[in-house]
Amino acid sequence: MDPRIREHAEILVDWSARVEAGDDVVIDVAEGAHDLGVAVAAVLGERGATPLATYGSAELERAYATAHSGEFTEPTHERALYERADSVLRLGGGRNTAENAGIPPATQTAHRQAREAVREARYATDWVSTVHPTRSLAQQAGMAYADYREFVYDAILRDWSSLADEMSRLKDLLDAGSEVRIRNEGTDLQLAIDGRTAVNSCASVAYDSHNLPSGEVFTAPYATEGHVTFDVPMTVRGEPVRDVRLTFEEGTVTGVTAAQGEQVIREVLDTDEGARRLGELGVGMNRGIDRVTDNILFDEKMAGTVHLALGRAYDANLSDGESGNESAVHVDLITDMRGDSQLEIDGETVQEDGIFRWE
């Protein structure tokens, strides 16, 4: 076994999930992530935790969704599993990255809505999502498998403590700020952020961060005005999308166009009322991610990018008792800030052409 798989597992268990002796841990292992699952199980055994493995297969999910009548009910047994767990570790890496393509949008929406309580139960644990490098992901990224493995481990096997210190600079600025303005070619967008708490997402639940790799600072905006062009190509619900342009008025999407995939974006917007508002503003800061790979887990963390999510806001950004944007979806879209661009907080330029003022 590649020794980097063991190192990946140790970072996931110790730094990211902060698993302790006696913890009950659910490991959701994707079809291609078996080797990482074995390494994680070994580390959990050494730490004195109790694992339970589930099989995360997109093929199984597709078979179920397409065969179903469409009137989905809540899987209460799965919710009960998460309600009893201390941590949930999701190890991604399937056989086919487009497995969900072609499932009717109404079916996907109904299935997602029926699982909302399950998602909330999982979010209440110390959950972390990561990915094992597979050939299907390498193919999606347009890379040779060996090169893709190097890319993945460059993004994951980092000095996360040092990166957390650097990212705290941006968190402090966002926490003290009232308005963010994003400007690049095709984008001039203002977002209110006062009263919200930014998350220093350095791949650890100790920082309210739940992805490995991570390397972003994010907050929950509101009162969005203006327009934004998402020029980083990506896949949404198994469909390719490119050059999505959204117009916002009084916080709500009022216009949408796209060079490719406009219909799937419209389907996302039609999920519910909250899907037409933003739940997240995130700024990528992981310089170990140096190229687009059509995998949101990596692409949204790439230094020199900003991503905005339609739909659900995260509780970590909200004050106690405050309700943020609610939705059954959370769909990230990315704009490249490495060209002629400015990221401003309360009128002061914090980043220009993808470079922060302290770099």
C-alpha positions in Angstrom: 0.0 0.0 0.0 1.2 3.5 -0.8 2.5 4.9 2.5 0.7 8.2 1.7 -2.7 6.4 2.2 -1.7 5.7 5.8 -0.7 9.4 6.3 -4.0 10.4 4.7 -5.9 8.2 7.2 -3.9 9.6 10.2 -4.6 13.2 9.2 -8.3 12.4 8.7 -8.7 10.7 12.1 -6.4 12.8 14.3 -6.3 16.3 12.8 -9.7 16.4 10.9 -12.2 14.4 13.0 -10.3 14.5 16.3 -11.4 11.0 17.1 -10.8 9.8 20.7 -10.9 6.5 22.4 -14.4 5.2 22.9 -15.9 7.2 20.0 -18.4 5.5 17.7 -17.5 6.2 14.1 -19.4 5.6 10.9 -17.1 5.1 7.9 -19.0 5.6 4.6 -16.6 4.0 2.0 -17.1 4.6 -1.7 -16.6 1.9 -4.3 -13.1 3.0 -5.1 -11.9 4.0 -1.6 -11.3 0.5 -0.2 -7.6 1.0 0.5 -8.2 4.2 2.3 -11.1 2.6 4.3 -8.7 -0.2 5.4 -6.1 2.4 6.5 -8.8 4.4 8.4 -10.1 1.3 10.1 -6.5 0.4 11.3 -6.0 4.0 12.7 -9.3 3.9 14.5 -8.4 0.6 16.0 -5.1 2.0 17.3 -7.0 5.0 18.8 -9.5 2.8 20.6 -12.6 3.9 18.6 -15.4 1.7 17.4 -16.0 1.8 13.6 -19.0 0.8 11.6 -18.5 0.7 7.8 -21.2 1.5 5.2 -20.9 1.2 1.4 -21.3 4.5 -0.4 -22.2 3.5 -4.0 -23.5 5.9 -6.6 -24.6 2.9 -8.6 -26.8 1.6 -5.7 -28.2 5.1 -5.2 -29.1 5.4 -8.9 -30.7 2.0 -9.0 -32.9 2.8 -6.0 -33.9 6.3 -7.2 -34.8 5.3 -10.7 -36.8 2.2 -9.6 -38.7 4.1 -7.0 -42.3 5.4 -7.4 -41.0 8.9 -6.6 -42.8 9.4 -3.3 -39.8 8.9 -1.0 -40.1 8.6 2.7 -37.5 9.5 5.3 -35.0 6.7 6.0 -35.4 6.9 9.8 -33.1 3.9 10.4 -30.2 5.8 8.7 -31.0 8.9 10.7 -30.9 6.8 13.9 -27.4 5.5 12.9 -26.1 9.1 12.7 -27.9 10.2 15.8 -25.9 7.5 17.8 -22.5 8.3 16.1 -19.8 10.6 17.4 -18.2 11.0 14.0 -19.0 10.2 10.3 -16.1 9.9 7.9 -17.1 9.9 4.2 -14.5 8.4 1.9 -15.3 9.4 -1.7 -13.9 7.8 -4.8 -16.5 6.1 -7.0 -16.3 4.3 -10.3 -18.2 6.8 -12.5 -18.3 10.5 -11.7 -21.4 10.9 -13.9 -23.4 8.1 -12.4 -26.3 10.4 -11.5 -26.6 12.0 -14.9 -30.0 11.4 -16.5 -32.0 10.8 -13.3 -35.1 13.0 -13.7 -34.7 16.3 -11.8 -38.0 15.8 -9.9 -36.8 12.4 -8.7 -33.5 13.9 -7.4 -35.3 16.7 -5.7 -37.8 14.5 -4.0 -35.1 12.1 -2.9 -33.0 14.9 -1.5 -35.9 16.5 0.4 -36.9 13.1 2.0 -33.3 12.8 3.3 -33.1 16.3 4.9 -33.4 15.0 8.5 -30.7 12.4 7.7 -28.4 15.2 6.5 -29.1 17.2 9.7 -28.3 14.2 11.9 -25.0 13.7 10.1 -24.2 17.4 10.3 -24.7 17.2 14.1 -21.8 14.8 14.3 -18.1 15.5 13.9 -18.4 14.6 10.2 -15.6 14.9 7.7 -15.6 14.2 3.9 -12.5 13.3 2.0 -11.6 11.5 -1.2 -9.3 8.7 -2.3 -7.6 9.2 -5.7 -9.3 6.9 -8.3 -8.9 6.4 -12.0 -12.4 7.8 -12.6 -11.5 11.0 -10.8 -8.2 11.2 -12.7 -10.1 10.8 -15.9 -12.6 13.5 -15.0 -9.7 15.8 -14.2 -8.0 15.0 -17.5 -4.9 13.7 -15.8 -2.9 10.5 -15.9 -3.6 8.4 -12.8 -0.1 8.7 -11.4 -0.1 12.5 -11.8 -3.6 12.7 -10.2 -2.4 10.8 -7.1 0.4 13.4 -6.8 -2.1 16.2 -7.1 -4.4 14.8 -4.4 -1.7 14.2 -1.9 -0.2 17.6 -2.5 -3.6 19.0 -1.5 -4.2 16.8 1.5 -0.8 16.1 3.1 -0.1 19.6 4.2 1.0 21.5 7.4 -2.6 22.3 8.3 -1.6 24.2 11.5 0.5 26.7 9.5 -2.2 27.1 6.9 -4.8 27.7 9.6 -2.6 30.6 11.0 -2.4 32.2 7.5 -6.1 31.9 6.9 -7.0 33.4 10.2 -6.0 36.8 8.7 -8.9 36.6 6.3 -11.3 35.3 8.9 -10.5 38.3 11.1 -11.2 40.7 8.3 -14.5 39.1 7.4 -15.6 38.9 11.0 -15.0 42.6 11.4 -16.5 43.6 8.0 -20.0 44.5 6.9 -19.8 44.2 3.1 -17.9 42.3 0.5 -17.5 43.3 -3.1 -16.3 40.9 -5.8 -15.2 42.3 -9.2 -13.7 40.6 -12.2 -14.6 40.2 -15.9 -18.3 39.6 -15.9 -18.7 40.1 -12.1 -19.7 43.0 -9.9 -21.4 41.7 -6.8 -22.0 43.1 -3.3 -22.8 40.9 -0.3 -23.7 41.8 3.3 -21.8 39.9 5.9 -22.2 41.9 9.1 -23.2 39.8 12.1 -21.9 36.6 10.6 -18.9 34.6 11.7 -16.4 33.4 9.1 -15.1 29.8 9.4 -11.3 29.2 9.1 -11.8 26.0 7.2 -8.5 24.2 7.8 -9.7 20.6 7.5 -10.6 20.1 11.2 -13.8 19.9 13.2 -12.0 21.9 15.8 -12.3 24.9 13.4 -15.9 24.0 12.2 -14.3 22.6 9.1 -15.5 19.4 7.6 -13.6 18.7 4.3 -10.2 17.2 3.7 -8.6 18.8 1.7 -9.8 22.2 2.8 -8.1 25.5 2.6 -10.9 28.2 2.4 -12.4 30.8 4.6 -16.2 31.0 4.2 -19.1 33.0 5.6 -22.9 33.2 5.1 -23.8 36.3 3.0 -27.2 38.0 2.6 -28.7 41.0 0.8 -26.8 40.1 -2.4 -26.9 42.7 -5.2 -25.4 42.7 -8.7 -24.2 40.0 -11.1 -21.6 37.3 -11.1 -20.1 35.0 -13.8 -18.9 31.6 -12.7 -16.2 30.9 -15.3 -14.7 27.7 -13.8 -16.2 24.7 -15.6 -17.7 22.1 -13.3 -20.3 19.3 -13.1 -23.7 19.8 -11.3 -25.9 16.8 -10.8 -23.9 14.9 -13.4 -24.3 17.6 -16.0 -21.4 19.9 -17.2 -22.0 23.6 -16.6 -19.9 26.5 -17.9 -20.0 30.3 -17.7 -23.1 30.6 -15.5 -24.1 34.2 -15.0 -26.5 35.0 -12.2 -28.2 38.4 -11.5 -29.3 39.2 -7.9 -31.8 41.7 -6.7 -32.7 42.1 -3.0 -30.8 38.9 -2.3 -32.6 36.7 -4.8 -31.6 35.4 -8.2 -33.7 37.2 -10.8 -31.8 36.2 -13.9 -29.7 33.2 -15.1 -27.8 32.4 -18.3 -25.1 29.8 -19.1 -23.0 28.8 -22.0 -23.6 25.2 -21.0 -25.9 23.5 -18.4 -28.4 26.4 -18.0 -31.2 23.9 -17.5 -29.6 22.1 -14.6 -29.0 25.4 -12.9 -32.6 26.4 -13.3 -33.6 23.1 -11.8 -31.4 23.8 -8.8 -33.0 27.2 -8.4 -36.5 25.7 -8.6 -35.8 23.2 -5.7 -37.3 25.6 -3.1 -37.4 29.2 -2.1 -34.0 29.1 -0.4 -32.3 27.8 -3.5 -32.6 31.2 -5.1 -30.5 32.8 -2.4 -26.9 32.4 -1.4 -25.9 30.3 1.6 -22.1 30.7 1.3 -19.3 33.0 0.2 -16.0 31.1 0.2 -12.5 32.2 -0.6 -10.0 29.5 -1.7 -6.5 29.6 -0.1 -5.0 26.1 -0.6 -1.9 26.6 -2.9 -1.4 22.9 -3.0 -4.4 22.9 -5.4 -3.0 24.5 -8.6 -5.5 23.4 -11.3 -9.2 22.7 -11.9 -10.1 19.1 -11.7 -14.0 19.2 -12.0 -14.2 18.0 -8.4 -15.8 20.6 -6.0 -13.9 19.2 -3.0 -10.7 20.5 -4.6 -11.7 23.2 -7.0 -13.5 25.4 -4.4 -10.3 25.4 -2.2 -8.0 26.5 -5.0 -6.1 29.7 -4.2 -7.1 32.6 -6.3 -10.8 31.6 -6.6 -14.0 32.6 -4.9 -17.1 30.3 -4.7 -20.7 31.1 -3.9 -23.3 28.5 -2.9 -26.9 28.5 -3.8 -29.1 27.2 -1.0 -28.4 26.2 2.6 -26.3 28.3 4.9 -24.1 26.6 7.5 -25.0 27.0 11.2 -21.3 27.7 12.0 -21.6 31.1 10.3 -24.6 32.1 12.3 -25.2 33.6 15.8 -26.9 31.4 18.4 -30.6 31.3 17.7 -30.3 32.9 14.2 -31.8 31.2 11.2 -29.8 31.4 8.0 -30.9 30.6 4.5 -32.7 27.3 4.5 -32.8 24.9 1.5 -32.6 21.3 0.5 -29.6 22.1 -1.7 -26.2 23.6 -1.3 -24.6 24.0 -4.8 -21.3 25.7 -5.2 -20.2 27.7 -8.2 -16.7 29.1 -8.8 -15.3 32.3 -10.3 -11.6 32.7 -11.1 -9.9 35.7 -9.4 -6.4 35.2 -10.8 -6.9 37.7 -13.7 -8.0 41.4 -13.4 -10.0 41.2 -10.2 -10.5 42.7 -6.8 -11.9 41.3 -3.5 -12.9 44.2 -1.2 -14.1 44.3 2.3 -15.8 47.5 3.3 -14.2 49.3 0.4 -10.6 48.1 1.1 -8.9 45.8 -1.4 -7.9 42.6 0.4 -7.0 40.6 -2.7 -6.0 41.8 -6.2 -5.5 39.5 -9.2 -5.7 36.4 -6.9 -2.9 37.6 -4.5 -3.7 38.7 -0.9 -2.1 42.0 0.3 0.0 40.2 2.8 1.5 37.7 0.3 
